[in-house]
Amino acid sequence: MPECPVCSAPIELDSDTVEGELIECPDCGTELEVTGVDPFTLAEAPQEEEDWGQ
Ligand SMILES: [Zn+2]
């Protein structure tokens, strides 16, 4: 079971989780990105600010 890279809490992922999926750590609430699925690896999701300008 992968661990949250921020608080080290174990994260349970569905078997159909796909790479690039964004999840939220149930323990610390940090948004995490699935960076790999074999085995599951997690990274803190980039906190990008969207540019909404046209
Ligand atoms: Zn966490």
mmCIF file of the protein (N, C-alpha, C, O) and its ligand, coordinates in Angstrom:
data_MODEL
# 
_entry.id   MODEL 
# 
loop_
_entity.id 
_entity.type 
_entity.pdbx_number_of_molecules 
1 polymer     1 
2 non-polymer 1 
# 
_entity_poly.entity_id                      1 
_entity_poly.type                           'polypeptide(L)' 
_entity_poly.nstd_linkage                   no 
_entity_poly.nstd_monomer                   no 
_entity_poly.pdbx_seq_one_letter_code       MPECPVCSAPIELDSDTVEGELIECPDCGTELEVTGVDPFTLAEAPQEEEDWGQ 
_entity_poly.pdbx_seq_one_letter_code_can   MPECPVCSAPIELDSDTVEGELIECPDCGTELEVTGVDPFTLAEAPQEEEDWGQ 
_entity_poly.pdbx_strand_id                 A 
# 
loop_
_entity_poly_seq.entity_id 
_entity_poly_seq.num 
_entity_poly_seq.mon_id 
_entity_poly_seq.hetero 
1 1  MET n 
1 2  PRO n 
1 3  GLU n 
1 4  CYS n 
1 5  PRO n 
1 6  VAL n 
1 7  CYS n 
1 8  SER n 
1 9  ALA n 
1 10 PRO n 
1 11 ILE n 
1 12 GLU n 
1 13 LEU n 
1 14 ASP n 
1 15 SER n 
1 16 ASP n 
1 17 THR n 
1 18 VAL n 
1 19 GLU n 
1 20 GLY n 
1 21 GLU n 
1 22 LEU n 
1 23 ILE n 
1 24 GLU n 
1 25 CYS n 
1 26 PRO n 
1 27 ASP n 
1 28 CYS n 
1 29 GLY n 
1 30 THR n 
1 31 GLU n 
1 32 LEU n 
1 33 GLU n 
1 34 VAL n 
1 35 THR n 
1 36 GLY n 
1 37 VAL n 
1 38 ASP n 
1 39 PRO n 
1 40 PHE n 
1 41 THR n 
1 42 LEU n 
1 43 ALA n 
1 44 GLU n 
1 45 ALA n 
1 46 PRO n 
1 47 GLN n 
1 48 GLU n 
1 49 GLU n 
1 50 GLU n 
1 51 ASP n 
1 52 TRP n 
1 53 GLY n 
1 54 GLN n 
# 
loop_
_struct_asym.id 
_struct_asym.entity_id 
A 1 
B 2 
# 
loop_
_chem_comp.id 
_chem_comp.type 
_chem_comp.mon_nstd_flag 
ALA 'L-peptide linking' y 
ASP 'L-peptide linking' y 
CYS 'L-peptide linking' y 
GLN 'L-peptide linking' y 
GLU 'L-peptide linking' y 
GLY 'peptide linking'   y 
ILE 'L-peptide linking' y 
LEU 'L-peptide linking' y 
MET 'L-peptide linking' y 
PHE 'L-peptide linking' y 
PRO 'L-peptide linking' y 
SER 'L-peptide linking' y 
THR 'L-peptide linking' y 
TRP 'L-peptide linking' y 
VAL 'L-peptide linking' y 
ZN  non-polymer         . 
# 
_pdbx_entity_nonpoly.entity_id   2 
_pdbx_entity_nonpoly.name        ? 
_pdbx_entity_nonpoly.comp_id     ZN 
# 
_pdbx_nonpoly_scheme.asym_id         B 
_pdbx_nonpoly_scheme.entity_id       2 
_pdbx_nonpoly_scheme.mon_id          ZN 
_pdbx_nonpoly_scheme.ndb_seq_num     1 
_pdbx_nonpoly_scheme.pdb_seq_num     101 
_pdbx_nonpoly_scheme.auth_seq_num    101 
_pdbx_nonpoly_scheme.pdb_mon_id      ZN 
_pdbx_nonpoly_scheme.auth_mon_id     ZN 
_pdbx_nonpoly_scheme.pdb_strand_id   A 
_pdbx_nonpoly_scheme.pdb_ins_code    . 
# 
loop_
_atom_site.group_PDB 
_atom_site.id 
_atom_site.type_symbol 
_atom_site.label_atom_id 
_atom_site.label_alt_id 
_atom_site.label_comp_id 
_atom_site.label_asym_id 
_atom_site.label_entity_id 
_atom_site.label_seq_id 
_atom_site.pdbx_PDB_ins_code 
_atom_site.Cartn_x 
_atom_site.Cartn_y 
_atom_site.Cartn_z 
_atom_site.occupancy 
_atom_site.B_iso_or_equiv 
_atom_site.pdbx_formal_charge 
_atom_site.auth_seq_id 
_atom_site.auth_comp_id 
_atom_site.auth_asym_id 
_atom_site.auth_atom_id 
_atom_site.pdbx_PDB_model_num 
ATOM   1   N  N  . MET A 1 1  ? 0.850  -1.198 0.000   1.00 0.00 ? 1   MET A N  1 
ATOM   2   C  CA . MET A 1 1  ? 0.000  0.000  0.000   1.00 0.00 ? 1   MET A CA 1 
ATOM   3   C  C  . MET A 1 1  ? 0.888  1.251  0.000   1.00 0.00 ? 1   MET A C  1 
ATOM   4   O  O  . MET A 1 1  ? 1.787  1.379  0.832   1.00 0.00 ? 1   MET A O  1 
ATOM   5   N  N  . PRO A 1 2  ? 0.638  2.150  -0.914  1.00 0.00 ? 2   PRO A N  1 
ATOM   6   C  CA . PRO A 1 2  ? 1.484  3.355  -0.964  1.00 0.00 ? 2   PRO A CA 1 
ATOM   7   C  C  . PRO A 1 2  ? 1.228  4.255  0.251   1.00 0.00 ? 2   PRO A C  1 
ATOM   8   O  O  . PRO A 1 2  ? 0.189  4.178  0.907   1.00 0.00 ? 2   PRO A O  1 
ATOM   9   N  N  . GLU A 1 3  ? 2.199  5.092  0.514   1.00 0.00 ? 3   GLU A N  1 
ATOM   10  C  CA . GLU A 1 3  ? 2.067  6.014  1.644   1.00 0.00 ? 3   GLU A CA 1 
ATOM   11  C  C  . GLU A 1 3  ? 1.971  7.437  1.134   1.00 0.00 ? 3   GLU A C  1 
ATOM   12  O  O  . GLU A 1 3  ? 2.513  7.780  0.084   1.00 0.00 ? 3   GLU A O  1 
ATOM   13  N  N  . CYS A 1 4  ? 1.279  8.246  1.891   1.00 0.00 ? 4   CYS A N  1 
ATOM   14  C  CA . CYS A 1 4  ? 1.233  9.675  1.605   1.00 0.00 ? 4   CYS A CA 1 
ATOM   15  C  C  . CYS A 1 4  ? 2.642  10.246 1.741   1.00 0.00 ? 4   CYS A C  1 
ATOM   16  O  O  . CYS A 1 4  ? 3.277  10.054 2.777   1.00 0.00 ? 4   CYS A O  1 
ATOM   17  N  N  . PRO A 1 5  ? 3.150  10.947 0.717   1.00 0.00 ? 5   PRO A N  1 
ATOM   18  C  CA . PRO A 1 5  ? 4.507  11.498 0.793   1.00 0.00 ? 5   PRO A CA 1 
ATOM   19  C  C  . PRO A 1 5  ? 4.610  12.650 1.788   1.00 0.00 ? 5   PRO A C  1 
ATOM   20  O  O  . PRO A 1 5  ? 5.710  13.078 2.135   1.00 0.00 ? 5   PRO A O  1 
ATOM   21  N  N  . VAL A 1 6  ? 3.485  13.141 2.239   1.00 0.00 ? 6   VAL A N  1 
ATOM   22  C  CA . VAL A 1 6  ? 3.493  14.278 3.161   1.00 0.00 ? 6   VAL A CA 1 
ATOM   23  C  C  . VAL A 1 6  ? 3.439  13.813 4.617   1.00 0.00 ? 6   VAL A C  1 
ATOM   24  O  O  . VAL A 1 6  ? 4.227  14.262 5.449   1.00 0.00 ? 6   VAL A O  1 
ATOM   25  N  N  . CYS A 1 7  ? 2.500  12.908 4.915   1.00 0.00 ? 7   CYS A N  1 
ATOM   26  C  CA . CYS A 1 7  ? 2.310  12.519 6.320   1.00 0.00 ? 7   CYS A CA 1 
ATOM   27  C  C  . CYS A 1 7  ? 2.548  11.032 6.557   1.00 0.00 ? 7   CYS A C  1 
ATOM   28  O  O  . CYS A 1 7  ? 2.408  10.556 7.683   1.00 0.00 ? 7   CYS A O  1 
ATOM   29  N  N  . SER A 1 8  ? 2.908  10.290 5.498   1.00 0.00 ? 8   SER A N  1 
ATOM   30  C  CA . SER A 1 8  ? 3.241  8.863  5.602   1.00 0.00 ? 8   SER A CA 1 
ATOM   31  C  C  . SER A 1 8  ? 2.063  7.980  5.976   1.00 0.00 ? 8   SER A C  1 
ATOM   32  O  O  . SER A 1 8  ? 2.254  6.818  6.335   1.00 0.00 ? 8   SER A O  1 
ATOM   33  N  N  . ALA A 1 9  ? 0.858  8.507  5.898   1.00 0.00 ? 9   ALA A N  1 
ATOM   34  C  CA . ALA A 1 9  ? -0.307 7.661  6.144   1.00 0.00 ? 9   ALA A CA 1 
ATOM   35  C  C  . ALA A 1 9  ? -0.478 6.693  4.979   1.00 0.00 ? 9   ALA A C  1 
ATOM   36  O  O  . ALA A 1 9  ? -0.267 7.068  3.826   1.00 0.00 ? 9   ALA A O  1 
ATOM   37  N  N  . PRO A 1 10 ? -0.856 5.457  5.270   1.00 0.00 ? 10  PRO A N  1 
ATOM   38  C  CA . PRO A 1 10 ? -1.117 4.516  4.174   1.00 0.00 ? 10  PRO A CA 1 
ATOM   39  C  C  . PRO A 1 10 ? -2.355 4.940  3.395   1.00 0.00 ? 10  PRO A C  1 
ATOM   40  O  O  . PRO A 1 10 ? -3.379 5.302  3.973   1.00 0.00 ? 10  PRO A O  1 
ATOM   41  N  N  . ILE A 1 11 ? -2.238 4.888  2.074   1.00 0.00 ? 11  ILE A N  1 
ATOM   42  C  CA . ILE A 1 11 ? -3.347 5.295  1.211   1.00 0.00 ? 11  ILE A CA 1 
ATOM   43  C  C  . ILE A 1 11 ? -3.884 4.064  0.494   1.00 0.00 ? 11  ILE A C  1 
ATOM   44  O  O  . ILE A 1 11 ? -3.143 3.354  -0.185  1.00 0.00 ? 11  ILE A O  1 
ATOM   45  N  N  . GLU A 1 12 ? -5.156 3.827  0.650   1.00 0.00 ? 12  GLU A N  1 
ATOM   46  C  CA . GLU A 1 12 ? -5.767 2.700  -0.042  1.00 0.00 ? 12  GLU A CA 1 
ATOM   47  C  C  . GLU A 1 12 ? -6.262 3.171  -1.403  1.00 0.00 ? 12  GLU A C  1 
ATOM   48  O  O  . GLU A 1 12 ? -7.038 4.120  -1.509  1.00 0.00 ? 12  GLU A O  1 
ATOM   49  N  N  . LEU A 1 13 ? -5.797 2.487  -2.434  1.00 0.00 ? 13  LEU A N  1 
ATOM   50  C  CA . LEU A 1 13 ? -6.184 2.864  -3.790  1.00 0.00 ? 13  LEU A CA 1 
ATOM   51  C  C  . LEU A 1 13 ? -6.996 1.745  -4.429  1.00 0.00 ? 13  LEU A C  1 
ATOM   52  O  O  . LEU A 1 13 ? -6.719 0.562  -4.229  1.00 0.00 ? 13  LEU A O  1 
ATOM   53  N  N  . ASP A 1 14 ? -7.989 2.137  -5.193  1.00 0.00 ? 14  ASP A N  1 
ATOM   54  C  CA . ASP A 1 14 ? -8.753 1.140  -5.931  1.00 0.00 ? 14  ASP A CA 1 
ATOM   55  C  C  . ASP A 1 14 ? -7.858 0.487  -6.974  1.00 0.00 ? 14  ASP A C  1 
ATOM   56  O  O  . ASP A 1 14 ? -6.925 1.112  -7.479  1.00 0.00 ? 14  ASP A O  1 
ATOM   57  N  N  . SER A 1 15 ? -8.144 -0.774 -7.295  1.00 0.00 ? 15  SER A N  1 
ATOM   58  C  CA . SER A 1 15 ? -7.327 -1.495 -8.272  1.00 0.00 ? 15  SER A CA 1 
ATOM   59  C  C  . SER A 1 15 ? -7.449 -0.898 -9.667  1.00 0.00 ? 15  SER A C  1 
ATOM   60  O  O  . SER A 1 15 ? -6.623 -1.164 -10.540 1.00 0.00 ? 15  SER A O  1 
ATOM   61  N  N  . ASP A 1 16 ? -8.499 -0.080 -9.872  1.00 0.00 ? 16  ASP A N  1 
ATOM   62  C  CA . ASP A 1 16 ? -8.659 0.536  -11.194 1.00 0.00 ? 16  ASP A CA 1 
ATOM   63  C  C  . ASP A 1 16 ? -8.120 1.959  -11.224 1.00 0.00 ? 16  ASP A C  1 
ATOM   64  O  O  . ASP A 1 16 ? -8.383 2.714  -12.160 1.00 0.00 ? 16  ASP A O  1 
ATOM   65  N  N  . THR A 1 17 ? -7.359 2.319  -10.187 1.00 0.00 ? 17  THR A N  1 
ATOM   66  C  CA . THR A 1 17 ? -6.734 3.636  -10.178 1.00 0.00 ? 17  THR A CA 1 
ATOM   67  C  C  . THR A 1 17 ? -5.761 3.749  -11.345 1.00 0.00 ? 17  THR A C  1 
ATOM   68  O  O  . THR A 1 17 ? -5.020 2.811  -11.640 1.00 0.00 ? 17  THR A O  1 
ATOM   69  N  N  . VAL A 1 18 ? -5.769 4.889  -11.998 1.00 0.00 ? 18  VAL A N  1 
ATOM   70  C  CA . VAL A 1 18 ? -4.907 5.069  -13.163 1.00 0.00 ? 18  VAL A CA 1 
ATOM   71  C  C  . VAL A 1 18 ? -3.844 6.115  -12.877 1.00 0.00 ? 18  VAL A C  1 
ATOM   72  O  O  . VAL A 1 18 ? -4.025 6.989  -12.029 1.00 0.00 ? 18  VAL A O  1 
ATOM   73  N  N  . GLU A 1 19 ? -2.734 6.015  -13.596 1.00 0.00 ? 19  GLU A N  1 
ATOM   74  C  CA . GLU A 1 19 ? -1.657 6.981  -13.459 1.00 0.00 ? 19  GLU A CA 1 
ATOM   75  C  C  . GLU A 1 19 ? -2.169 8.374  -13.819 1.00 0.00 ? 19  GLU A C  1 
ATOM   76  O  O  . GLU A 1 19 ? -2.888 8.558  -14.801 1.00 0.00 ? 19  GLU A O  1 
ATOM   77  N  N  . GLY A 1 20 ? -1.781 9.338  -13.005 1.00 0.00 ? 20  GLY A N  1 
ATOM   78  C  CA . GLY A 1 20 ? -2.219 10.700 -13.250 1.00 0.00 ? 20  GLY A CA 1 
ATOM   79  C  C  . GLY A 1 20 ? -3.478 11.085 -12.492 1.00 0.00 ? 20  GLY A C  1 
ATOM   80  O  O  . GLY A 1 20 ? -3.887 12.246 -12.484 1.00 0.00 ? 20  GLY A O  1 
ATOM   81  N  N  . GLU A 1 21 ? -4.092 10.075 -11.848 1.00 0.00 ? 21  GLU A N  1 
ATOM   82  C  CA . GLU A 1 21 ? -5.306 10.356 -11.089 1.00 0.00 ? 21  GLU A CA 1 
ATOM   83  C  C  . GLU A 1 21 ? -4.969 11.186 -9.852  1.00 0.00 ? 21  GLU A C  1 
ATOM   84  O  O  . GLU A 1 21 ? -3.928 10.993 -9.224  1.00 0.00 ? 21  GLU A O  1 
ATOM   85  N  N  . LEU A 1 22 ? -5.850 12.097 -9.519  1.00 0.00 ? 22  LEU A N  1 
ATOM   86  C  CA . LEU A 1 22 ? -5.657 12.929 -8.343  1.00 0.00 ? 22  LEU A CA 1 
ATOM   87  C  C  . LEU A 1 22 ? -6.540 12.407 -7.217  1.00 0.00 ? 22  LEU A C  1 
ATOM   88  O  O  . LEU A 1 22 ? -7.738 12.185 -7.393  1.00 0.00 ? 22  LEU A O  1 
ATOM   89  N  N  . ILE A 1 23 ? -5.925 12.220 -6.069  1.00 0.00 ? 23  ILE A N  1 
ATOM   90  C  CA . ILE A 1 23 ? -6.674 11.782 -4.905  1.00 0.00 ? 23  ILE A CA 1 
ATOM   91  C  C  . ILE A 1 23 ? -6.338 12.703 -3.752  1.00 0.00 ? 23  ILE A C  1 
ATOM   92  O  O  . ILE A 1 23 ? -5.397 13.493 -3.825  1.00 0.00 ? 23  ILE A O  1 
ATOM   93  N  N  . GLU A 1 24 ? -7.110 12.595 -2.695  1.00 0.00 ? 24  GLU A N  1 
ATOM   94  C  CA . GLU A 1 24 ? -6.854 13.417 -1.525  1.00 0.00 ? 24  GLU A CA 1 
ATOM   95  C  C  . GLU A 1 24 ? -6.500 12.501 -0.364  1.00 0.00 ? 24  GLU A C  1 
ATOM   96  O  O  . GLU A 1 24 ? -7.198 11.526 -0.086  1.00 0.00 ? 24  GLU A O  1 
ATOM   97  N  N  . CYS A 1 25 ? -5.411 12.830 0.303   1.00 0.00 ? 25  CYS A N  1 
ATOM   98  C  CA . CYS A 1 25 ? -5.020 12.043 1.460   1.00 0.00 ? 25  CYS A CA 1 
ATOM   99  C  C  . CYS A 1 25 ? -6.106 12.151 2.521   1.00 0.00 ? 25  CYS A C  1 
ATOM   100 O  O  . CYS A 1 25 ? -6.484 13.257 2.909   1.00 0.00 ? 25  CYS A O  1 
ATOM   101 N  N  . PRO A 1 26 ? -6.614 11.014 2.996   1.00 0.00 ? 26  PRO A N  1 
ATOM   102 C  CA . PRO A 1 26 ? -7.680 11.074 3.998   1.00 0.00 ? 26  PRO A CA 1 
ATOM   103 C  C  . PRO A 1 26 ? -7.178 11.546 5.351   1.00 0.00 ? 26  PRO A C  1 
ATOM   104 O  O  . PRO A 1 26 ? -7.972 11.899 6.224   1.00 0.00 ? 26  PRO A O  1 
ATOM   105 N  N  . ASP A 1 27 ? -5.873 11.554 5.529   1.00 0.00 ? 27  ASP A N  1 
ATOM   106 C  CA . ASP A 1 27 ? -5.311 11.908 6.824   1.00 0.00 ? 27  ASP A CA 1 
ATOM   107 C  C  . ASP A 1 27 ? -4.964 13.390 6.912   1.00 0.00 ? 27  ASP A C  1 
ATOM   108 O  O  . ASP A 1 27 ? -5.348 14.063 7.869   1.00 0.00 ? 27  ASP A O  1 
ATOM   109 N  N  . CYS A 1 28 ? -4.234 13.901 5.913   1.00 0.00 ? 28  CYS A N  1 
ATOM   110 C  CA . CYS A 1 28 ? -3.793 15.295 5.979   1.00 0.00 ? 28  CYS A CA 1 
ATOM   111 C  C  . CYS A 1 28 ? -4.486 16.180 4.954   1.00 0.00 ? 28  CYS A C  1 
ATOM   112 O  O  . CYS A 1 28 ? -4.345 17.402 4.989   1.00 0.00 ? 28  CYS A O  1 
ATOM   113 N  N  . GLY A 1 29 ? -5.236 15.567 4.038   1.00 0.00 ? 29  GLY A N  1 
ATOM   114 C  CA . GLY A 1 29 ? -6.012 16.359 3.093   1.00 0.00 ? 29  GLY A CA 1 
ATOM   115 C  C  . GLY A 1 29 ? -5.222 16.899 1.919   1.00 0.00 ? 29  GLY A C  1 
ATOM   116 O  O  . GLY A 1 29 ? -5.756 17.648 1.102   1.00 0.00 ? 29  GLY A O  1 
ATOM   117 N  N  . THR A 1 30 ? -3.948 16.524 1.826   1.00 0.00 ? 30  THR A N  1 
ATOM   118 C  CA . THR A 1 30 ? -3.133 16.989 0.713   1.00 0.00 ? 30  THR A CA 1 
ATOM   119 C  C  . THR A 1 30 ? -3.585 16.326 -0.590  1.00 0.00 ? 30  THR A C  1 
ATOM   120 O  O  . THR A 1 30 ? -3.883 15.132 -0.619  1.00 0.00 ? 30  THR A O  1 
ATOM   121 N  N  . GLU A 1 31 ? -3.631 17.104 -1.649  1.00 0.00 ? 31  GLU A N  1 
ATOM   122 C  CA . GLU A 1 31 ? -3.967 16.534 -2.951  1.00 0.00 ? 31  GLU A CA 1 
ATOM   123 C  C  . GLU A 1 31 ? -2.744 15.803 -3.490  1.00 0.00 ? 31  GLU A C  1 
ATOM   124 O  O  . GLU A 1 31 ? -1.647 16.358 -3.557  1.00 0.00 ? 31  GLU A O  1 
ATOM   125 N  N  . LEU A 1 32 ? -2.955 14.559 -3.868  1.00 0.00 ? 32  LEU A N  1 
ATOM   126 C  CA . LEU A 1 32 ? -1.856 13.711 -4.332  1.00 0.00 ? 32  LEU A CA 1 
ATOM   127 C  C  . LEU A 1 32 ? -2.124 13.225 -5.744  1.00 0.00 ? 32  LEU A C  1 
ATOM   128 O  O  . LEU A 1 32 ? -3.265 12.982 -6.137  1.00 0.00 ? 32  LEU A O  1 
ATOM   129 N  N  . GLU A 1 33 ? -1.040 13.090 -6.495  1.00 0.00 ? 33  GLU A N  1 
ATOM   130 C  CA . GLU A 1 33 ? -1.160 12.565 -7.848  1.00 0.00 ? 33  GLU A CA 1 
ATOM   131 C  C  . GLU A 1 33 ? -0.566 11.167 -7.895  1.00 0.00 ? 33  GLU A C  1 
ATOM   132 O  O  . GLU A 1 33 ? 0.511  10.920 -7.352  1.00 0.00 ? 33  GLU A O  1 
ATOM   133 N  N  . VAL A 1 34 ? -1.272 10.261 -8.545  1.00 0.00 ? 34  VAL A N  1 
ATOM   134 C  CA . VAL A 1 34 ? -0.756 8.912  -8.753  1.00 0.00 ? 34  VAL A CA 1 
ATOM   135 C  C  . VAL A 1 34 ? 0.274  8.993  -9.869  1.00 0.00 ? 34  VAL A C  1 
ATOM   136 O  O  . VAL A 1 34 ? -0.063 9.263  -11.022 1.00 0.00 ? 34  VAL A O  1 
ATOM   137 N  N  . THR A 1 35 ? 1.534  8.757  -9.517  1.00 0.00 ? 35  THR A N  1 
ATOM   138 C  CA . THR A 1 35 ? 2.603  8.899  -10.503 1.00 0.00 ? 35  THR A CA 1 
ATOM   139 C  C  . THR A 1 35 ? 3.010  7.567  -11.109 1.00 0.00 ? 35  THR A C  1 
ATOM   140 O  O  . THR A 1 35 ? 3.798  7.523  -12.054 1.00 0.00 ? 35  THR A O  1 
ATOM   141 N  N  . GLY A 1 36 ? 2.477  6.487  -10.571 1.00 0.00 ? 36  GLY A N  1 
ATOM   142 C  CA . GLY A 1 36 ? 2.769  5.177  -11.122 1.00 0.00 ? 36  GLY A CA 1 
ATOM   143 C  C  . GLY A 1 36 ? 1.808  4.166  -10.523 1.00 0.00 ? 36  GLY A C  1 
ATOM   144 O  O  . GLY A 1 36 ? 1.288  4.376  -9.427  1.00 0.00 ? 36  GLY A O  1 
ATOM   145 N  N  . VAL A 1 37 ? 1.569  3.069  -11.234 1.00 0.00 ? 37  VAL A N  1 
ATOM   146 C  CA . VAL A 1 37 ? 0.588  2.104  -10.753 1.00 0.00 ? 37  VAL A CA 1 
ATOM   147 C  C  . VAL A 1 37 ? 1.170  0.697  -10.553 1.00 0.00 ? 37  VAL A C  1 
ATOM   148 O  O  . VAL A 1 37 ? 0.467  -0.201 -10.090 1.00 0.00 ? 37  VAL A O  1 
ATOM   149 N  N  . ASP A 1 38 ? 2.423  0.505  -10.892 1.00 0.00 ? 38  ASP A N  1 
ATOM   150 C  CA . ASP A 1 38 ? 3.006  -0.835 -10.757 1.00 0.00 ? 38  ASP A CA 1 
ATOM   151 C  C  . ASP A 1 38 ? 4.444  -0.743 -10.300 1.00 0.00 ? 38  ASP A C  1 
ATOM   152 O  O  . ASP A 1 38 ? 5.339  -0.871 -11.135 1.00 0.00 ? 38  ASP A O  1 
ATOM   153 N  N  . PRO A 1 39 ? 4.721  -0.528 -9.031  1.00 0.00 ? 39  PRO A N  1 
ATOM   154 C  CA . PRO A 1 39 ? 3.720  -0.430 -7.952  1.00 0.00 ? 39  PRO A CA 1 
ATOM   155 C  C  . PRO A 1 39 ? 3.139  0.976  -7.871  1.00 0.00 ? 39  PRO A C  1 
ATOM   156 O  O  . PRO A 1 39 ? 3.593  1.890  -8.559  1.00 0.00 ? 39  PRO A O  1 
ATOM   157 N  N  . PHE A 1 40 ? 2.142  1.134  -7.033  1.00 0.00 ? 40  PHE A N  1 
ATOM   158 C  CA . PHE A 1 40 ? 1.559  2.451  -6.845  1.00 0.00 ? 40  PHE A CA 1 
ATOM   159 C  C  . PHE A 1 40 ? 2.577  3.401  -6.221  1.00 0.00 ? 40  PHE A C  1 
ATOM   160 O  O  . PHE A 1 40 ? 3.216  3.081  -5.219  1.00 0.00 ? 40  PHE A O  1 
ATOM   161 N  N  . THR A 1 41 ? 2.712  4.572  -6.832  1.00 0.00 ? 41  THR A N  1 
ATOM   162 C  CA . THR A 1 41 ? 3.542  5.622  -6.248  1.00 0.00 ? 41  THR A CA 1 
ATOM   163 C  C  . THR A 1 41 ? 2.734  6.905  -6.247  1.00 0.00 ? 41  THR A C  1 
ATOM   164 O  O  . THR A 1 41 ? 1.914  7.153  -7.130  1.00 0.00 ? 41  THR A O  1 
ATOM   165 N  N  . LEU A 1 42 ? 2.988  7.705  -5.239  1.00 0.00 ? 42  LEU A N  1 
ATOM   166 C  CA . LEU A 1 42 ? 2.230  8.944  -5.071  1.00 0.00 ? 42  LEU A CA 1 
ATOM   167 C  C  . LEU A 1 42 ? 3.182  10.117 -4.925  1.00 0.00 ? 42  LEU A C  1 
ATOM   168 O  O  . LEU A 1 42 ? 4.277  9.977  -4.380  1.00 0.00 ? 42  LEU A O  1 
ATOM   169 N  N  . ALA A 1 43 ? 2.756  11.277 -5.416  1.00 0.00 ? 43  ALA A N  1 
ATOM   170 C  CA . ALA A 1 43 ? 3.512  12.505 -5.223  1.00 0.00 ? 43  ALA A CA 1 
ATOM   171 C  C  . ALA A 1 43 ? 2.523  13.615 -4.909  1.00 0.00 ? 43  ALA A C  1 
ATOM   172 O  O  . ALA A 1 43 ? 1.352  13.562 -5.287  1.00 0.00 ? 43  ALA A O  1 
ATOM   173 N  N  . GLU A 1 44 ? 3.023  14.608 -4.217  1.00 0.00 ? 44  GLU A N  1 
ATOM   174 C  CA . GLU A 1 44 ? 2.172  15.744 -3.914  1.00 0.00 ? 44  GLU A CA 1 
ATOM   175 C  C  . GLU A 1 44 ? 1.796  16.425 -5.227  1.00 0.00 ? 44  GLU A C  1 
ATOM   176 O  O  . GLU A 1 44 ? 2.663  16.725 -6.048  1.00 0.00 ? 44  GLU A O  1 
ATOM   177 N  N  . ALA A 1 45 ? 0.518  16.664 -5.419  1.00 0.00 ? 45  ALA A N  1 
ATOM   178 C  CA . ALA A 1 45 ? 0.066  17.263 -6.675  1.00 0.00 ? 45  ALA A CA 1 
ATOM   179 C  C  . ALA A 1 45 ? 0.598  18.686 -6.774  1.00 0.00 ? 45  ALA A C  1 
ATOM   180 O  O  . ALA A 1 45 ? 0.624  19.416 -5.782  1.00 0.00 ? 45  ALA A O  1 
ATOM   181 N  N  . PRO A 1 46 ? 1.023  19.079 -7.972  1.00 0.00 ? 46  PRO A N  1 
ATOM   182 C  CA . PRO A 1 46 ? 1.517  20.447 -8.143  1.00 0.00 ? 46  PRO A CA 1 
ATOM   183 C  C  . PRO A 1 46 ? 0.402  21.449 -7.903  1.00 0.00 ? 46  PRO A C  1 
ATOM   184 O  O  . PRO A 1 46 ? -0.725 21.290 -8.372  1.00 0.00 ? 46  PRO A O  1 
ATOM   185 N  N  . GLN A 1 47 ? 0.751  22.473 -7.166  1.00 0.00 ? 47  GLN A N  1 
ATOM   186 C  CA . GLN A 1 47 ? -0.251 23.497 -6.853  1.00 0.00 ? 47  GLN A CA 1 
ATOM   187 C  C  . GLN A 1 47 ? -0.185 24.607 -7.897  1.00 0.00 ? 47  GLN A C  1 
ATOM   188 O  O  . GLN A 1 47 ? 0.142  25.756 -7.602  1.00 0.00 ? 47  GLN A O  1 
ATOM   189 N  N  . GLU A 1 48 ? -0.505 24.221 -9.110  1.00 0.00 ? 48  GLU A N  1 
ATOM   190 C  CA . GLU A 1 48 ? -0.442 25.205 -10.196 1.00 0.00 ? 48  GLU A CA 1 
ATOM   191 C  C  . GLU A 1 48 ? -1.636 26.136 -10.144 1.00 0.00 ? 48  GLU A C  1 
ATOM   192 O  O  . GLU A 1 48 ? -2.751 25.746 -9.796  1.00 0.00 ? 48  GLU A O  1 
ATOM   193 N  N  . GLU A 1 49 ? -1.367 27.358 -10.496 1.00 0.00 ? 49  GLU A N  1 
ATOM   194 C  CA . GLU A 1 49 ? -2.469 28.293 -10.626 1.00 0.00 ? 49  GLU A CA 1 
ATOM   195 C  C  . GLU A 1 49 ? -2.860 28.352 -12.085 1.00 0.00 ? 49  GLU A C  1 
ATOM   196 O  O  . GLU A 1 49 ? -2.047 28.646 -12.962 1.00 0.00 ? 49  GLU A O  1 
ATOM   197 N  N  . GLU A 1 50 ? -4.116 28.068 -12.318 1.00 0.00 ? 50  GLU A N  1 
ATOM   198 C  CA . GLU A 1 50 ? -4.600 28.098 -13.687 1.00 0.00 ? 50  GLU A CA 1 
ATOM   199 C  C  . GLU A 1 50 ? -4.638 29.530 -14.203 1.00 0.00 ? 50  GLU A C  1 
ATOM   200 O  O  . GLU A 1 50 ? -5.019 30.457 -13.488 1.00 0.00 ? 50  GLU A O  1 
ATOM   201 N  N  . ASP A 1 51 ? -4.248 29.684 -15.421 1.00 0.00 ? 51  ASP A N  1 
ATOM   202 C  CA . ASP A 1 51 ? -4.376 30.996 -16.058 1.00 0.00 ? 51  ASP A CA 1 
ATOM   203 C  C  . ASP A 1 51 ? -5.675 30.990 -16.845 1.00 0.00 ? 51  ASP A C  1 
ATOM   204 O  O  . ASP A 1 51 ? -5.799 30.365 -17.898 1.00 0.00 ? 51  ASP A O  1 
ATOM   205 N  N  . TRP A 1 52 ? -6.623 31.703 -16.295 1.00 0.00 ? 52  TRP A N  1 
ATOM   206 C  CA . TRP A 1 52 ? -7.952 31.679 -16.916 1.00 0.00 ? 52  TRP A CA 1 
ATOM   207 C  C  . TRP A 1 52 ? -8.090 32.721 -18.007 1.00 0.00 ? 52  TRP A C  1 
ATOM   208 O  O  . TRP A 1 52 ? -9.152 32.845 -18.619 1.00 0.00 ? 52  TRP A O  1 
ATOM   209 N  N  . GLY A 1 53 ? -7.013 33.482 -18.262 1.00 0.00 ? 53  GLY A N  1 
ATOM   210 C  CA . GLY A 1 53 ? -7.108 34.507 -19.283 1.00 0.00 ? 53  GLY A CA 1 
ATOM   211 C  C  . GLY A 1 53 ? -7.307 33.899 -20.663 1.00 0.00 ? 53  GLY A C  1 
ATOM   212 O  O  . GLY A 1 53 ? -6.854 32.788 -20.937 1.00 0.00 ? 53  GLY A O  1 
ATOM   213 N  N  . GLN A 1 54 ? -7.959 34.609 -21.491 1.00 0.00 ? 54  GLN A N  1 
ATOM   214 C  CA . GLN A 1 54 ? -8.205 34.126 -22.851 1.00 0.00 ? 54  GLN A CA 1 
ATOM   215 C  C  . GLN A 1 54 ? -7.058 34.548 -23.754 1.00 0.00 ? 54  GLN A C  1 
ATOM   216 O  O  . GLN A 1 54 ? -7.066 34.242 -24.946 1.00 0.00 ? 54  GLN A O  1 
HETATM 217 ZN ZN . ZN  B 2 .  ? -1.234 12.716 4.093   1.00 0.00 2 101 ZN  A ZN 1 
# 
